[in-house]
Amino acid sequence: MLFMNVQVSLFGIFAIGLAAIALLVLSSNIAVNKLTGLAGYFRLSTTFMGVTVVSLATSIPEIAAHLTASVGILTNTLDYEIGSAVVLGANIGSDVVQQTLIMAIVILIAGTLRFKRYFLWKSMGPMIGTTLMCIILGWDRVYSRLDGLILVGTFVAYTYYLYWDERKHYKAEDNGFSEDGELPEGVPQNGREAGRDALLAMAALAVTIVSAMVALQVTEIVVDQTGIGGSLIGVMTLGIASALPELITAIAGIRNGDAGLPLGTLIGSNITNPLVAIGGGALLSTYWVPGPLVMWDLPWETITGAMLWAFLWFNKGKIGKGGAIYLIVLYIVYVTLRTIFFAVD
């Protein structure tokens, strides 16, 4: 273990953990920007980019944390139950943050957001279904390799469906291209620039993985020394930090006058996180599933998503500042009850 032979105070451990989380967010943001530009280079619509490419990119912290934890579990450098609890808590906590707090912030900045009913069926429906899958597969308190295969296989099938649908409805202006073919800002001008951006994205991903490894080991030390449940720490710290790339990307999209990217990213990330991060990690090492996750976090995420879907459906896809306040209240209730009744795994 990284800190095994080093005497560091609990305050110092916290400082190292916060620095690792900050570096994780910074490096993942660089990767997101480069991957977003590459998606534009290959002519994918902003909504499709948000649901697939950008949501996958902004989920880099969760994916990196899961892969790092799984390798640690397989090599016995990370405790099986603590490692599982932390990354699962971070993953699910990130999804709840995105559905409530971050969605509310984006709405407050934009003033009003409008969802097409087709988008509600094509993206929000699968988002709710994904969470239900995680509840069913995790009810026996284990995510097995078979469960991981089911989750990853579902992501591949869903992505294929979206790509097939995208090819039918693609419009060049969806990427921000002008009528004379001028490229939007951040999109590579040629193959050489695309290759450069791909290398920069890979380097940023490498930094993200190292940062995730440090953050996980710090969390394990905190759990050992304080007795706080690993899943709660994951929900309250790594979960919030992991959701920051989605927030940054969503705000950037709103400022550029494009609602398709932030909406697609926030919803798509809630599909990518469980299917790719949890599924991929379970394929590698399997996971122990803490009780609070299947009894509180995942059901709450499912109910929150369903309530948001119903609210948008009956309001013809429109949500304003009143809806934003409602989402913030939901998040406060979630965190408060989680801390009071489910602090220990």
C-alpha positions, -999 to 999 in steps of 0.1 A, spaced: 0 0 0 12 35 -9 12 49 27 20 16 45 55 27 56 48 64 61 36 79 93 10 105 83 -15 122 106 -52 119 98 -52 156 88 -23 149 64 -42 119 50 -72 141 43 -50 167 26 -35 140 4 -69 127 -5 -83 161 -14 -53 168 -36 -58 135 -53 -95 142 -59 -86 177 -73 -61 162 -96 -86 136 -107 -111 162 -116 -86 184 -134 -71 156 -155 -105 141 -163 -117 175 -175 -88 178 -199 -96 143 -212 -133 153 -216 -124 184 -236 -102 165 -260 -126 136 -264 -154 160 -271 -134 177 -298 -126 143 -313 -163 134 -313 -171 166 -333 -143 157 -357 -161 124 -365 -194 143 -370 -216 131 -342 -246 152 -330 -243 170 -297 -271 150 -281 -256 117 -293 -222 130 -281 -236 138 -247 -254 105 -242 -224 84 -255 -190 99 -260 -191 128 -236 -209 108 -209 -183 81 -213 -155 107 -210 -170 125 -180 -174 91 -163 -137 86 -165 -133 93 -127 -158 65 -119 -144 41 -145 -108 48 -134 -118 43 -97 -135 10 -105 -106 -4 -125 -81 7 -99 -102 -9 -71 -106 -41 -90 -69 -44 -97 -63 -36 -60 -88 -63 -49 -72 -89 -73 -37 -82 -61 -48 -80 -24 -35 -44 -20 -71 -32 -13 -96 -47 11 -124 -64 -8 -153 -51 11 -139 -15 17 -128 -12 -19 -161 -24 -32 -181 -1 -9 -161 30 -17 -163 27 -55 -199 16 -56 -208 44 -32 -189 69 -54 -206 57 -85 -242 57 -72 -236 89 -53 -224 106 -84 -255 96 -103 -278 109 -75 -258 142 -75 -262 145 -113 -300 138 -113 -307 163 -86 -281 189 -75 -262 193 -108 -293 192 -129 -307 220 -107 -276 241 -111 -277 237 -149 -314 247 -149 -308 278 -127 -280 289 -151 -301 282 -182 -333 296 -167 -354 269 -184 -346 236 -200 -368 218 -225 -367 180 -231 -383 165 -262 -406 136 -253 -387 114 -278 -356 121 -256 -375 111 -225 -383 77 -240 -349 72 -257 -326 83 -229 -344 88 -196 -363 56 -198 -331 35 -202 -315 55 -173 -342 44 -149 -341 8 -163 -303 7 -157 -308 16 -120 -334 -11 -117 -310 -36 -132 -284 -27 -106 -309 -33 -78 -320 -67 -91 -284 -79 -98 -271 -66 -65 -299 -79 -43 -278 -109 -33 -252 -85 -21 -227 -94 -48 -220 -82 -83 -206 -113 -100 -187 -116 -132 -219 -127 -149 -236 -96 -136 -207 -75 -150 -211 -92 -184 -248 -84 -184 -242 -47 -175 -214 -42 -201 -234 -62 -227 -264 -39 -222 -242 -8 -227 -228 -22 -260 -263 -30 -272 -277 4 -262 -248 23 -278 -253 3 -311 -290 13 -310 -282 50 -305 -256 49 -333 -280 33 -357 -307 59 -347 -281 87 -350 -272 78 -386 -308 81 -396 -313 116 -380 -279 133 -382 -276 169 -392 -243 187 -396 -255 218 -377 -260 195 -347 -222 197 -343 -221 235 -345 -208 235 -380 -216 266 -401 -232 264 -435 -198 270 -451 -183 241 -432 -163 261 -406 -153 239 -377 -165 247 -341 -139 257 -315 -121 227 -300 -126 204 -330 -94 192 -346 -88 208 -381 -71 177 -395 -59 142 -388 -26 154 -373 -45 175 -347 -69 147 -340 -39 124 -333 -24 150 -310 -56 154 -291 -60 116 -287 -25 114 -272 -33 143 -248 -65 125 -238 -46 93 -231 -20 112 -210 -48 128 -190 -65 94 -185 -32 80 -171 -31 109 -145 -67 102 -137 -61 66 -130 -31 73 -107 -52 100 -88 -80 75 -84 -56 49 -69 -43 74 -44 -78 86 -35 -90 50 -29 -61 41 -7 -66 73 14 -103 64 17 -94 29 30 -72 45 57 -99 69 67 -125 40 70 -100 20 91 -93 49 115 -128 64 118 -152 34 114 -173 54 89 -189 32 62 -169 31 30 -200 35 9 -210 67 28 -175 82 22 -178 72 -15 -213 89 -17 -203 121 1 -168 127 -13 -157 107 -44 -193 107 -56 -195 146 -56 -160 150 -70 -167 124 -97 -198 144 -108 -178 176 -114 -168 168 -150 -205 165 -159 -212 198 -142 -183 216 -160 -193 201 -193 -230 209 -188 -223 246 -179 -200 249 -209 -228 236 -232 -253 260 -217 -230 290 -221 -224 280 -258 -262 280 -263 -264 243 -268 -288 224 -244 -283 191 -262 -248 184 -249 -256 191 -211 -289 172 -212 -273 142 -231 -243 142 -208 -262 143 -175 -286 115 -186 -260 95 -205 -236 95 -176 -263 80 -154 -264 51 -179 -227 49 -185 -217 49 -148 -235 17 -138 -232 -2 -170 -195 5 -178 -179 13 -144 -197 -12 -122 -201 -37 -150 -164 -35 -160 -152 -37 -124 -174 -66 -116 -161 -84 -147 -126 -81 -133 -129 -88 -96 -165 -90 -86 -178 -67 -59 -194 -70 -24 -225 -48 -23 -232 -30 10 -267 -31 23 -273 7 22 -267 8 -15 -295 -17 -24 -318 -6 4 -314 32 0 -291 47 -26 -302 27 -57 -339 28 -48 -336 66 -42 -319 70 -75 -346 51 -92 -374 70 -76 -357 104 -82 -352 95 -119 -389 84 -122 -402 115 -105 -381 137 -128 -393 118 -158 -429 122 -147 -425 159 -139 -411 165 -174 -436 144 -192 -466 162 -176 -450 196 -181 -444 189 -218 -406 185 -213 -402 219 -196 -385 225 -163 -377 259 -147 -364 274 -115 -392 259 -94 -382 225 -106 -346 232 -98 -354 241 -62 -374 209 -59 -344 189 -71 -321 206 -46 -346 197 -18 -346 161 -30 -308 160 -27 -307 175 8 -333 149 19 -313 121 4 -280 131 20 -295 138 54 -314 105 57 -284 86 43 -261 101 70 -286 95 98 -298 60 90 -272 44 68 -238 57 80 -224 21 85 -222 -6 59 
